[in-house]
Amino acid sequence: MDPTGTSSPALGIDPAAPRLMPYDERWPRIFASLRGTLHGALGGRVLSIHHVGSTSVPGLSAKPILDVLIGVEDLAASLECVPALTGLGFEYGPEDDIEERHYFRGHRGSLRTHHLSLAEEGSAHFTNALVFRDALRESSDLAKDYERLKQRLYGAPRHGTELHRGKTEFVRGVLERRSTASRRLGDGGARASPAGRPR
């Protein structure tokens, strides 16, 4: 039995040749199993574990990489989770360029299978990942717009930075609209922050 889902044929992509796959109903099941494994390995050191990214949105085409967001109380203290995560086979990436998280990768040979982030609950990175995910889950039209954008970007001969820029602009627009709507309604819950940058 594979406790992380790394061996599942539903996951895995060459990072140098990204492609979209039709939504796979195995993705949420793999996450559910992985969440139990992570709770067992990390215990009370984490506050919450979330499925984020495109594989978390039912019906949405996505790169077959599972994105997992782990909420912690203190980012610096969460470094004590590194041995447990590397023990599960995840590779720690301390060179990551997002300061608000600790980043881990999952692999099956040369294929990328997972992205894991440790982030403080309430930080921009944590909040924006959930706000964007929920926006796509709540609006099938918005999800289809994002899918069409990704199909266009991945189908064009673009460098990685240009592809990333196109996705980032879409995400930023969604977050700004959600933030404006929250202020208009006086919503006291999670609000998008322009400082964050979900994957």
C-alpha positions as a Markdown table, in Angstrom:
| # | Residue | x | y | z |
|---|---|---|---|---|
| 1 | Met | 0.0 | 0.0 | 0.0 |
| 2 | Asp | 1.2 | 3.5 | -0.9 |
| 3 | Pro | 0.4 | 5.9 | 1.9 |
| 4 | Thr | 1.2 | 9.0 | -0.1 |
| 5 | Gly | -0.2 | 8.2 | -3.6 |
| 6 | Thr | 3.2 | 8.6 | -5.2 |
| 7 | Ser | 3.0 | 5.3 | -7.1 |
| 8 | Ser | -0.5 | 6.0 | -8.4 |
| 9 | Pro | -0.8 | 6.2 | -12.2 |
| 10 | Ala | -3.3 | 9.1 | -11.6 |
| 11 | Leu | -0.3 | 11.3 | -10.7 |
| 12 | Gly | 3.0 | 12.2 | -12.3 |
| 13 | Ile | 4.3 | 14.6 | -14.9 |
| 14 | Asp | 7.6 | 15.6 | -16.4 |
| 15 | Pro | 8.2 | 19.1 | -15.0 |
| 16 | Ala | 10.0 | 20.1 | -18.2 |
| 17 | Ala | 7.0 | 19.2 | -20.3 |
| 18 | Pro | 3.8 | 20.2 | -18.4 |
| 19 | Arg | 0.5 | 19.0 | -19.8 |
| 20 | Leu | -3.1 | 19.0 | -18.8 |
| 21 | Met | -5.1 | 15.8 | -18.1 |
| 22 | Pro | -8.9 | 15.4 | -17.8 |
| 23 | Tyr | -10.2 | 15.5 | -14.2 |
| 24 | Asp | -9.5 | 12.2 | -12.5 |
| 25 | Glu | -11.9 | 11.1 | -9.7 |
| 26 | Arg | -8.9 | 9.3 | -8.0 |
| 27 | Trp | -7.4 | 12.7 | -7.1 |
| 28 | Pro | -9.6 | 13.4 | -4.1 |
| 29 | Arg | -9.3 | 9.8 | -2.9 |
| 30 | Ile | -5.5 | 10.0 | -3.1 |
| 31 | Phe | -5.7 | 13.2 | -1.1 |
| 32 | Ala | -8.0 | 11.8 | 1.6 |
| 33 | Ser | -5.5 | 8.9 | 2.1 |
| 34 | Leu | -2.5 | 11.2 | 2.1 |
| 35 | Arg | -4.2 | 13.5 | 4.7 |
| 36 | Gly | -4.6 | 10.6 | 7.1 |
| 37 | Thr | -0.9 | 9.7 | 6.5 |
| 38 | Leu | 0.2 | 13.3 | 7.2 |
| 39 | His | -1.9 | 13.6 | 10.3 |
| 40 | Gly | -0.3 | 10.4 | 11.6 |
| 41 | Ala | 3.2 | 11.6 | 10.8 |
| 42 | Leu | 2.9 | 15.2 | 11.9 |
| 43 | Gly | 0.3 | 15.0 | 14.7 |
| 44 | Gly | -0.3 | 18.2 | 16.7 |
| 45 | Arg | 2.4 | 20.1 | 14.9 |
| 46 | Val | -0.1 | 21.0 | 12.2 |
| 47 | Leu | -3.5 | 22.8 | 12.4 |
| 48 | Ser | -5.1 | 21.8 | 9.1 |
| 49 | Ile | -4.4 | 20.0 | 5.8 |
| 50 | His | -6.1 | 21.1 | 2.6 |
| 51 | His | -6.3 | 19.9 | -1.0 |
| 52 | Val | -5.7 | 22.9 | -3.2 |
| 53 | Gly | -4.7 | 23.6 | -6.8 |
| 54 | Ser | -6.5 | 22.5 | -9.9 |
| 55 | Thr | -6.8 | 18.8 | -8.9 |
| 56 | Ser | -9.0 | 19.9 | -6.0 |
| 57 | Val | -11.7 | 21.3 | -8.3 |
| 58 | Pro | -14.2 | 18.7 | -9.5 |
| 59 | Gly | -14.4 | 18.5 | -13.3 |
| 60 | Leu | -11.3 | 20.8 | -13.9 |
| 61 | Ser | -8.5 | 19.6 | -16.2 |
| 62 | Ala | -5.2 | 19.8 | -14.4 |
| 63 | Lys | -1.6 | 18.8 | -14.4 |
| 64 | Pro | -1.6 | 15.5 | -12.6 |
| 65 | Ile | 0.2 | 16.9 | -9.5 |
| 66 | Leu | -1.4 | 16.8 | -6.1 |
| 67 | Asp | -1.2 | 20.2 | -4.3 |
| 68 | Val | -1.4 | 20.0 | -0.6 |
| 69 | Leu | -1.5 | 23.0 | 1.8 |
| 70 | Ile | -0.6 | 22.3 | 5.5 |
| 71 | Gly | -1.6 | 25.0 | 8.0 |
| 72 | Val | 0.8 | 25.6 | 10.9 |
| 73 | Glu | 0.9 | 28.1 | 13.8 |
| 74 | Asp | 4.4 | 29.3 | 13.3 |
| 75 | Leu | 6.4 | 28.9 | 10.1 |
| 76 | Ala | 9.9 | 28.8 | 11.7 |
| 77 | Ala | 8.8 | 26.2 | 14.2 |
| 78 | Ser | 7.3 | 24.1 | 11.5 |
| 79 | Leu | 10.8 | 23.2 | 10.3 |
| 80 | Glu | 10.5 | 20.4 | 12.9 |
| 81 | Cys | 8.2 | 18.7 | 10.4 |
| 82 | Val | 10.9 | 18.4 | 7.8 |
| 83 | Pro | 12.3 | 15.0 | 9.0 |
| 84 | Ala | 8.8 | 13.5 | 9.1 |
| 85 | Leu | 8.0 | 14.7 | 5.6 |
| 86 | Thr | 11.3 | 13.6 | 4.1 |
| 87 | Gly | 10.8 | 10.3 | 5.8 |
| 88 | Leu | 7.6 | 9.9 | 3.7 |
| 89 | Gly | 9.6 | 10.5 | 0.6 |
| 90 | Phe | 9.0 | 14.2 | 0.0 |
| 91 | Glu | 11.9 | 16.4 | -1.0 |
| 92 | Tyr | 12.4 | 19.6 | 0.9 |
| 93 | Gly | 13.1 | 22.7 | -1.3 |
| 94 | Pro | 14.6 | 25.3 | 0.9 |
| 95 | Glu | 15.5 | 27.4 | -2.2 |
| 96 | Asp | 11.8 | 28.1 | -2.9 |
| 97 | Asp | 11.1 | 31.7 | -3.8 |
| 98 | Ile | 7.9 | 32.1 | -1.7 |
| 99 | Glu | 9.0 | 33.4 | 1.7 |
| 100 | Glu | 5.7 | 32.5 | 3.5 |
| 101 | Arg | 6.0 | 28.7 | 3.1 |
| 102 | His | 8.2 | 25.7 | 3.3 |
| 103 | Tyr | 8.0 | 23.7 | 0.1 |
| 104 | Phe | 8.3 | 20.0 | -0.6 |
| 105 | Arg | 8.1 | 18.0 | -3.8 |
| 106 | Gly | 7.0 | 14.4 | -4.4 |
| 107 | His | 8.5 | 12.3 | -7.2 |
| 108 | Arg | 8.1 | 9.0 | -8.9 |
| 109 | Gly | 11.4 | 8.6 | -10.7 |
| 110 | Ser | 11.7 | 11.7 | -13.0 |
| 111 | Leu | 8.0 | 12.5 | -12.7 |
| 112 | Arg | 6.6 | 15.1 | -10.3 |
| 113 | Thr | 3.7 | 13.9 | -8.3 |
| 114 | His | 3.1 | 16.3 | -5.4 |
| 115 | His | 3.6 | 19.8 | -4.2 |
| 116 | Leu | 3.3 | 20.3 | -0.4 |
| 117 | Ser | 3.4 | 23.7 | 1.3 |
| 118 | Leu | 3.7 | 24.4 | 5.0 |
| 119 | Ala | 2.3 | 27.9 | 5.7 |
| 120 | Glu | 1.0 | 29.8 | 8.7 |
| 121 | Glu | -2.8 | 29.9 | 8.8 |
| 122 | Gly | -3.9 | 33.5 | 8.0 |
| 123 | Ser | -0.8 | 34.2 | 5.9 |
| 124 | Ala | -1.3 | 35.6 | 2.4 |
| 125 | His | -0.1 | 32.3 | 0.8 |
| 126 | Phe | -2.4 | 30.2 | 2.9 |
| 127 | Thr | -5.4 | 32.4 | 2.5 |
| 128 | Asn | -5.1 | 33.0 | -1.2 |
| 129 | Ala | -4.7 | 29.3 | -2.0 |
| 130 | Leu | -8.0 | 28.6 | -0.3 |
| 131 | Val | -9.8 | 31.6 | -1.7 |
| 132 | Phe | -8.8 | 30.8 | -5.2 |
| 133 | Arg | -9.7 | 27.1 | -4.8 |
| 134 | Asp | -13.1 | 28.0 | -3.4 |
| 135 | Ala | -13.8 | 30.5 | -6.1 |
| 136 | Leu | -13.3 | 27.8 | -8.8 |
| 137 | Arg | -15.4 | 25.3 | -6.9 |
| 138 | Glu | -18.2 | 27.7 | -6.5 |
| 139 | Ser | -18.4 | 29.0 | -10.1 |
| 140 | Ser | -18.3 | 26.5 | -13.0 |
| 141 | Asp | -18.0 | 29.4 | -15.4 |
| 142 | Leu | -14.9 | 30.7 | -13.7 |
| 143 | Ala | -13.4 | 27.2 | -13.6 |
| 144 | Lys | -14.0 | 26.8 | -17.4 |
| 145 | Asp | -12.4 | 30.2 | -18.0 |
| 146 | Tyr | -9.4 | 29.1 | -16.1 |
| 147 | Glu | -9.3 | 25.8 | -17.9 |
| 148 | Arg | -9.5 | 27.5 | -21.3 |
| 149 | Leu | -6.6 | 29.8 | -20.3 |
| 150 | Lys | -4.5 | 26.9 | -19.2 |
| 151 | Gln | -5.2 | 24.9 | -22.4 |
| 152 | Arg | -4.2 | 27.9 | -24.5 |
| 153 | Leu | -1.0 | 28.5 | -22.5 |
| 154 | Tyr | 0.1 | 24.9 | -22.3 |
| 155 | Gly | -0.7 | 24.4 | -26.0 |
| 156 | Ala | 1.5 | 27.3 | -27.1 |
| 157 | Pro | 5.3 | 27.2 | -27.4 |
| 158 | Arg | 5.9 | 29.4 | -24.4 |
| 159 | His | 8.8 | 29.7 | -21.9 |
| 160 | Gly | 7.9 | 28.8 | -18.4 |
| 161 | Thr | 8.0 | 32.3 | -17.1 |
| 162 | Glu | 5.4 | 33.4 | -19.7 |
| 163 | Leu | 3.2 | 30.5 | -18.9 |
| 164 | His | 3.5 | 31.3 | -15.2 |
| 165 | Arg | 2.7 | 35.0 | -15.8 |
| 166 | Gly | -0.5 | 34.2 | -17.7 |
| 167 | Lys | -1.8 | 32.0 | -14.8 |
| 168 | Thr | -0.7 | 34.5 | -12.2 |
| 169 | Glu | -2.6 | 37.4 | -13.9 |
| 170 | Phe | -5.8 | 35.3 | -13.9 |
| 171 | Val | -5.3 | 34.3 | -10.2 |
| 172 | Arg | -4.6 | 37.9 | -9.2 |
| 173 | Gly | -7.8 | 39.1 | -10.9 |
| 174 | Val | -9.9 | 36.5 | -9.1 |
| 175 | Leu | -8.4 | 37.3 | -5.7 |
| 176 | Glu | -8.9 | 41.0 | -6.2 |
| 177 | Arg | -12.6 | 40.5 | -7.1 |
| 178 | Arg | -13.1 | 38.2 | -4.1 |
| 179 | Ser | -11.4 | 40.7 | -1.8 |
| 180 | Thr | -13.6 | 43.6 | -3.1 |
| 181 | Ala | -16.8 | 41.5 | -2.7 |
| 182 | Ser | -15.7 | 40.6 | 0.9 |
| 183 | Arg | -15.3 | 44.2 | 1.8 |
| 184 | Arg | -18.6 | 45.1 | 0.2 |
| 185 | Leu | -20.4 | 42.5 | 2.2 |
| 186 | Gly | -18.5 | 43.2 | 5.4 |
| 187 | Asp | -17.3 | 39.5 | 5.4 |
| 188 | Gly | -15.2 | 38.9 | 8.5 |
| 189 | Gly | -13.8 | 35.6 | 7.1 |
| 190 | Ala | -10.7 | 34.9 | 5.0 |
| 191 | Arg | -9.9 | 37.5 | 2.4 |
| 192 | Ala | -7.6 | 37.5 | -0.5 |
| 193 | Ser | -4.3 | 39.4 | -0.1 |
| 194 | Pro | -2.5 | 40.7 | -3.1 |
| 195 | Ala | 0.8 | 39.8 | -1.5 |
| 196 | Gly | 0.1 | 36.0 | -1.8 |
| 197 | Arg | 0.8 | 33.8 | -4.8 |
| 198 | Pro | -0.9 | 30.4 | -4.9 |
| 199 | Arg | 0.5 | 27.7 | -7.1 |
